[in-house]
Amino acid sequence: MSNGYLTTHVLDIYNGIPGKGIKGAIFRIEGENKKKIKEFELNKDGRSENPILEKNEFNTGKYELIFYCGEYFNNFVDIEKPFFVDDVIIRFGINEIDQHYHVPLLVSPWSYSTYRGS
């Protein structure tokens, strides 16, 4: 069993607040196929209540996080739809199963930025 885990934190830099209520999903990429592992919704701090992946779900390989940010920004921004940034898709690899992987996301309707956090 793995001791590693995956977390995220999303900040809405348009409104200057955590991404409360942003919905997302995590997939495992296997060749040309992807398998949904679970869906999640971020809490008042823009974080998931629990790790997105941990224990038996946390394995080496390629993963994809999707954040449904366009749906979220519909609640705040009165501009013509669709937004330039809609679903934010982040593909990344896990190669150490005893590490904490953290994927922060800074997002607005016009841009986003991510990195491997700590």
Helices and strands as residue ranges (DSSP letters): E 5-12, E 17-18, E 23-30, E 33-41, E 53-54, G 55-57, E 61-68, H 69-73, E 87-94, E 100-107, E 112-114
